Amino acid sequence: METSKNIQTEQITDSDLSEQIKAVTKDSHMRAENTELMLSYQRGHVSLTQYQMLLCSLYKIYEALEEALDRNATHDAVAPIYFPQELARLQSIGKDLEHFYGRSWKEKITVPAATMRYVQRLRQVGSDHPEYLVAHAYTRYLGDLSGGQVLGRITQKSLGLKNGEGLSFFSFPAVSSPTLFKQLYRSRMNSLELTEEQRGGVLEEAVTAFQLNIQVFNELQNSVCETDNQNNLRLRRTLHKDNTTAADVALSESSVSSLMPQFVRTLLGLFVVLAVGMVCLLNTCTIKQ
């Protein structure tokens, strides 16, 4: 639990890493919040398709991030901010995906190219610059503990999800107080001993992390719109087919109805011809007699 990590409340200054990251990512943070996907969330307009596709991308992102953190758990820059018990999201997201897609969910998920670029960057950082993982972990985990909690409530209300089913991603059962935990996390970040070059690299990577998230959000929204358009097209085709079938039936009935009077007239004409013929035949027979 986070209480075992000696939570401290310290005076945060502008020279602290957490505050520097906050300052250099301010504009990027605003752009992320104003992407169409996030604006839809803020308005409470969350579709099941949006949420499912977001979960798919988050699974791949956290898979790469947490593999990199686990691999570098003893690194000087990673160890102080390594909280797998409190923060790990991979299993939670997998539980949500199983809720929506069933046990074979791994075979069904798809992610946009932007997500894979994010994944590739995390793997590269974990291999070449483990200290940069601080920027990615800070961006994702503290975001989940802050605005992510609001998004969780919006998602639950919008989709009518009951008993927390499909919402495990937003739940942090090992964090009793998000506020205190975030204070601890920032103090651990601020205590990292980094060279000026490393610190500059971490700050640049924080900006990169936001840019990667923005790209994912934008591509996810485009994918959602494309999926919705395809669904609407299929629906229109189905309705058109049904309407065409109904119209064909109506036309057939109309054709039969329009042909009936003509058929009757023809039949009556035939009867008249036969009758006249019979009369003529009778008259001829009478004259011969």
Helices and strands as residue ranges (DSSP letters): G 2-5, H 17-24, H 26-33, H 36-42, H 48-71, G 79-81, H 84-87, H 90-101, G 105-107, H 113-128, G 130-132, H 133-137, I 138-142, H 143-145, H 147-159, G 168-170, H 178-190, H 196-288
